[in-house]
Structure formats: C-alpha cells, structure tokens
Amino acid sequence: MNQPSLPPVSPTAAKAESLGLAQREVPRRRRYDSKRLLLILVGLALMVLVYLSPEWPSATDPKGEVFALTREGKAALGVFLLAAVWWVSEVVPIGITAIAIGAAQALLSIRPPRTAFTDFFDPSVWFIFGSLMIGMVFTRTGLTRRIAYKMLALIGERTSLIYLGCFTMTAALTLVMAHTAVAATVFPLFLAIYALYSDEPDKPTKFGKGLFIGMAFVAGAGSIITLLGAARGAVAIGFFRDITGKSISFFDLTYYMAPVGLAMTLLLWGFFMVVYRPEKRTIPGLRQRAKHLYESLGPMTRQELSTLVIVLTVIALLGVRSLVPGLAFLDKSSVILVATVLFFLLRIVTVDDLEETPWNIILLFGGAMSLGFCLWQTGAAKWLAVWWLGAFETAPWYLFVLGIAFFVLMMTNLIMNVAAIAITLPVALMMAPYVDVDPHVVFYSCLATAGMPFLLLVGAAPNAIAYNSRQFTPKEFFLAGIPASLLLMVVLALFVLVIWPAMGMPVLLSR
C-alpha cells in the first residue's frame, strides 16, 4: 500500500526547526548573580584580612596567665568568619561550605590535613548519621504516620494547638533521651503532620517554618532540664566539682533548670504564633480525616514492631548509660550505629534507602566539628573567652553573670556546646569570687544558654535536622534566632535576679 507523501519542507523551515532544536538542547545561561558573588568574596576577604592582620593583643586571666593569639588561632578565626558568611547566606550548599572549612585549614597550615578532615568522622557525626537513619526507618515503616494520625486525632483541628502539641511532645522527650535523637525521631512525624496541612508538602509556608524551626528551638529548651537531654550537663558538673569542690546532683539540676526549660517552651510557642502565625487558623475535617487514616493503617506490621523494639532498646540503653556509671563504656554512637546495622540485617531498609541519606546535613556537622576543634586546639576559643570575660571583671555582679551567659550563647552557636562549656565555665568559675558571685548561679546560667543555640544551623544537631525539611533557609533561621536569643536572655535575667534566689539558689558570696 502506498503511504501518503509528506508535504515538502522548505529550506527556511528546516533551518528554523534545526535552530529551535539547538535552542532546546543547549541549556540557558544562568543570570549573573552579583549578590552571590559579593557574598562569596566577602567571606574570602574576611578570612584573608584576619589571617594577614598584625599580631593581636594577648588576653590575661584572673590568675595572671597570659594567652597569646597564635598565627594558627588567628587563621582559625578567619576560617570561622568565612564559614559564617557562607552558611548564613548559603551562597553554596551548606555541606560544601563544610568541606571548605577542612580545605582552608590544610591550605593555611592551621592544622595537618589528616587532623582537619578526620574530625568529619568524629563519633558525634556518626551519632547524627544514626539518628537520621532512625528517622528514615520510622518513615519507611509507617510508624510516623501512625503516631501523627493518633496525635492529630487527639489534638484537633486548630493549628495553634498543633504547634503546642508538637512543641510539648518534643520538649518532653528530651527529658529522657538526647535532643539529637529526639529531633531525628519527631522530624518524620512532623513531616507527616505537615503533609495534612498543605496540598504541596514541598512548598514552604509560615506554618511549616514555625513547625520545624520551633522543633529545633524547643529541643534545645527541653534538653537543659535533665542530664539525659545532652552531654553538656555532665561535663559542666565535672568542671564545677573540680574547681569548687562542691557537687550538683541530678535532681538539683532538674530543680533549677525545669522552670527555665518549661518557660522557654511556652514562650517559644507564643513566639512562633506571632512570627510564623499559620496561614490557616484551623484545618476543617482534620480530626475525622486523621481518625480515618489511622484506622486504614490496620494492625502494626512486623517491620513496625521490630523498629519500635530496636529504637526503644536504644533509648533505654542511652538513658541507663547516663545514670549508671558502670555502663559508661557503652559509647552512644556505637549503640545507635548497632541499631542502624540491625535495620539492614532485618531488611527493614535497603541500600536504596541508604542512598537517600541527607549527606548535606552530615557534611555540615562534620565541618562544624572540624571548625570547633580547630578553634579549640589552636587556642582561639580560649583567647576569646579570657578576653571577653576579662572585660566584665570589674562589672557589677549582675552584668558579670549575664555577660558570661551571653558569651556561652554566642560560642555554642559556633562550636559544640560541650566545647563552649569546657572553654568558658572554668574561666568564669575562677573569676566569680573576684566579683563576689556564687559559683552556682554562674554554673546554671552558662548551662541554660549552652543548650539553646538559635542562630546557626551548626549550633546543634536538631537545627540541622530541621533544615532538612526545606521549609526555611539558613538566613531565615538566623533571623528568627535573633529575637529568640534575646527572649532567652530576658528570661535568664529574670531568673538570675528574682526566681532562682526565691527558689533558694545562692547568688552572692556575701549573703
């Protein structure tokens, strides 16, 4: 059978078609982003200027010991400024900025390359990896949906109460488990809740920003209440005992810190209701929809039960390890990684799931660890602490205490909160008698601010985990953190001056 002949194509049309194809195949050139280039150059310029600047003056502690800022320490401060500008502005992915931190240390001979890059595999980074895997498994097995639907069926349809319920649950869990593990556990749960709020789960909304930034902030607020919320409490107690000869018990710490943590949790709820008020006051039909979705899940599967047993065992081991000295040999990172191995042995997750791990977040924390150790080992952090606290040596006692707390607040956004405590608290405790301040109020003030880094994603693991929601940018997190940090300082000022003394805490040595 003869096929119908196609109409002839003119040379002009053929040429136009070929040009059209060429235009579709060649990617469009990206627009020139002058702001991005400027921020990249600002970060690099700050690093170079600090590195090449003349020698900075030494700092002297109350005992007369002099701390000089070495070339390596000055360079470490320069690398920090580079990282801060790039992290906040996100001119490159946050994980790439982390890699730049390690590369800069090697290129500027601040620390040996092996040391700088080995910190990327610090046990704390592996703990974060394990926590993220737990969150992933909760999502894969359907446990997050099961918990989310049950929670929403109880809370109801008002978005203000959804905020409150999510924040209260997060803070409550930090009483018995590390805030990193809490954030990794509730993160997929909050994703499931948000999916019922918005028809476009990947599209940022005010409710999404408030929900996930609030999760990070409240995880920090709750973690100060008991020794189980984070390792910083045990480290601080050790320094306090060694320097003052006095002990602080588990229940002493909870007695004074619980009101602070509870107050901050409730105030942060109000804060996010103002700053990120949800677009919808209610979600009509949510309660019934949640009940229906919960019932449709049916009975728990073998994978859900296995996951629940593994995770509850990990939580129990980590909790008992903190209370029983004989179990201190159980490394927390090893315990959580054993859980990861079990997930694969039981075929709860596969290698495809492993490839979906948010490596950008893990690199971020690897770089943060490397930067923190760099500031610590080069003496830059110690120099900063002595210099700052020395400025308050002749200040009134009230300003002295708040000045120390504020410095810890800044440092805990830059380096590990344990390192911030280890660097600042010994110096502050030694200086306290010179201004007639009791060491107890110094201890609790530092511990309160060390647990709530609200400015940078690298300040704490929950911050980075929340960022994985893609609901906010590092800049938005930073801007929300400024008033939240000021709110924390106001609350602390009230506790130092009025509430803690009324609860029986000694404040001045002369009393």
KAPEQUI-V487386 format. One line per field, one symbol per residue. burial: 1 if it has 9 or more other C-alpha atoms within 8 Angstrom, else 0. A space follows every 10 residues. Layout:
burial->???
//
This chain:
burial->0000000000 0001000000 0000000000 0000000011 0111011111 1000000111 1000001111 0111111111 1111111111 1001111110 1111110001 1110011111 1100111111 1111111110 1111111111 0110111111 1111111101 1111111111 1111111111 1111100000 0001111111 1111111111 1111111111 1110111011 1010000000 0011011101 1101100110 1110011100 0010011001 1011000000 0001101001 1001101111 1100001100 0011111011 0111000110 0000000001 1111111111 1111110111 1110111111 0110101011 1111111111 1111111111 1111111111 1110111111 1111111111 1111111111 1111111010 1111101111 1101100110 1111111011 1000111010 0
//
